[in-house]
Amino acid sequence: MDIQFILMIAIFALALAYIGRLIYRNFNPKSNSCSTGCGKCAANFDQIPDLKK
């Protein structure tokens, strides 16, 4: 086999692994506090006086 063909297959496999990792991390949240697990919905409710009950 040609070295360029082997390098092309290796780069393609790495790209597929990277895309697969992105998809896997998108559908598996890090915590159970949010449905997506992205962390952008984390709010500090300590500074809101009405919700300190």
C-alpha positions in Angstrom: 0.0 0.0 0.0 1.0 3.5 -0.6 2.0 5.7 2.3 -0.4 8.5 1.2 -3.3 6.0 1.2 -2.4 4.8 4.8 -2.1 8.4 6.0 -5.5 9.3 4.4 -7.1 6.3 6.1 -5.6 7.2 9.5 -6.7 10.9 9.2 -10.2 9.7 8.2 -10.4 7.3 11.1 -9.3 10.0 13.5 -11.9 12.4 12.1 -14.6 9.7 12.6 -13.4 9.1 16.2 -13.6 12.8 16.9 -17.1 13.2 15.5 -18.2 10.1 17.4 -16.8 11.5 20.6 -18.7 14.8 20.0 -21.9 13.0 19.5 -21.4 10.7 22.5 -20.7 13.7 24.8 -23.7 15.6 23.4 -26.1 12.8 24.4 -24.6 11.9 27.8 -25.0 14.7 30.4 -22.4 15.1 33.0 -24.9 15.6 35.9 -28.5 14.8 36.6 -29.4 18.4 37.4 -30.0 19.4 33.8 -31.4 17.6 30.8 -28.5 18.5 28.6 -25.6 18.6 31.0 -24.0 21.6 29.3 -23.9 23.7 32.5 -25.4 26.9 31.1 -28.6 26.6 33.1 -26.8 26.6 36.4 -28.0 29.6 38.4 -27.1 31.0 41.8 -30.4 31.2 43.7 -28.7 32.4 46.9 -28.8 36.1 45.7 -32.6 36.0 45.0 -34.4 37.0 48.2 -37.8 35.4 47.4 -36.4 31.9 46.9 -34.3 31.6 50.1 -37.0 29.7 52.0 
